[in-house]
Amino acid sequence: MCFAKLCPLTKVFPRMSTENERLLDTTGWRILEELQGNARLTHKELGRRVNLSAPAAAERMRRMEEAGIITGYRAQVDPEKVGLPLAAFVRIEVPGANHKKVEALVVELPEVLECHRATGTDCYVMKVVLASMEHLQKLLDKLVLWGSPVTSIVISSPVPGRGIQRGPIPPEDGG
């Protein structure tokens, strides 16, 4: 069994660099948790929350940004408040060589918040927000030209987009 204090994370997660492992100590994870909760914290307030001085907190943030751990800061917008109350996941199976065409299309569709290439029967999984069922129908009309879309309407979100959390370290043997 592998415990965080006994086993380096780079051994468990071989794609993690030694520098990232150093940055992701307990304080580093606390910084990420605080910033994911409120990216507008001042360095002074962030430092207070994680027991660092303001300059030390700023330096840790800068190093995490340079290492690519922190990739940006953004505002979260409530889709309903901007006239997009309908959320859905659209899966699409794309036959043949249409992948580039689908990717070029979905990049240009403002309704598509996320698009992921996936394994299995469905080639792409997209999260979309829409004004109405008619709006959804028009979006599907654009997608059906390149494949077979299947839609799931979101009725509630028990876990609405939480941040990355420090979780348990998986066992070395995979079981």
Secondary structure by P-SEA (a helix, b strand, c coil): cccccccccccccccccaaaaaaacaaaaaaaaaaaacccccaaaaaaaacccaaaaaaaaaaaaaaccccbbbbbbccccccccbbbbbbbbbcccaaaaaaaaaaacccccccccccccccbbbbbbbccaaaaaaaaaaaaacbbbbbbbbccccccccccccccccccccc
